């Protein structure tokens, strides 16, 4: 039985992953803004769930969550930082505030959680830190300036952190999903090749966490295609990528 802190647990991959971990018998501290969704988990798994609703972009709230975990459990065996958002840039009306919003939700909130979690992980026998990034970081894509930049920042943050905590025995795993059918991706207005159901994605992640790989990336063919494209010369990547971009008239409509 592990003591796990899971963020973004109210919907999508986080909610599906919470159910899997709880059914496996683990104790899970769940964080999200949607307190009602978290309460439903508590109703079903009363003895295993620690409720930590709140805004992860607020460092004071995140510190309070860490203190709550320490008082209740004393330590953490695993932290899964899954919370995040996505917004798409319209270059004809570029909005710097959007970049800031997405970076704050995806990157700064993760950093606040790491700050709160590391002291608790250091008390565990085999600590494990998991960060849900994205396969979008393999290749620049149209309209992904905000989301892609935030996930690229997360990737570098956790790959670098992995080096600095290795001597403490803290393993760090990155999760790089392709398209997954979640409330967030259902807002997308473009084709999503090889999209996985959320339960399949959560089961895939959960089934590989025990081995603590450096990265969990899926679906395999989609990831392979992105990596192949990323290996092309930059000018060829640019030529292919701009064919995916929307015409200015469509962007402005």
HELIX and SHEET records of a PDB file:
HELIX    1   1 UNK A   12  UNK A   23  1                                  12    
HELIX    2   2 UNK A   35  UNK A   44  1                                  10    
HELIX    3   3 UNK A   59  UNK A   72  1                                  14    
HELIX    4   4 UNK A   91  UNK A   93  5                                   3    
HELIX    5   5 UNK A   96  UNK A  103  1                                   8    
HELIX    6   6 UNK A  104  UNK A  108  3                                   5    
HELIX    7   7 UNK A  109  UNK A  121  1                                  13    
HELIX    8   8 UNK A  135  UNK A  138  5                                   4    
HELIX    9   9 UNK A  145  UNK A  165  1                                  21    
HELIX   10  10 UNK A  166  UNK A  168  5                                   3    
HELIX   11  11 UNK A  185  UNK A  187  5                                   3    
HELIX   12  12 UNK A  198  UNK A  209  1                                  12    
HELIX   13  13 UNK A  220  UNK A  230  1                                  11    
HELIX   14  14 UNK A  234  UNK A  244  1                                  11    
HELIX   15  15 UNK A  248  UNK A  252  1                                   5    
SHEET    1   A 7 UNK A  49  UNK A  51  0                                        
SHEET    2   A 7 UNK A  27  UNK A  31  1                                        
SHEET    3   A 7 UNK A   3  UNK A   7  1                                        
SHEET    4   A 7 UNK A  78  UNK A  81  1                                        
SHEET    5   A 7 UNK A 128  UNK A 132  1                                        
SHEET    6   A 7 UNK A 171  UNK A 177  1                                        
SHEET    7   A 7 UNK A 215  UNK A 218  1                                        
SHEET    1   B 2 UNK A 180  UNK A 181  0                                        
SHEET    2   B 2 UNK A 196  UNK A 197  1                                        
END                                                                             
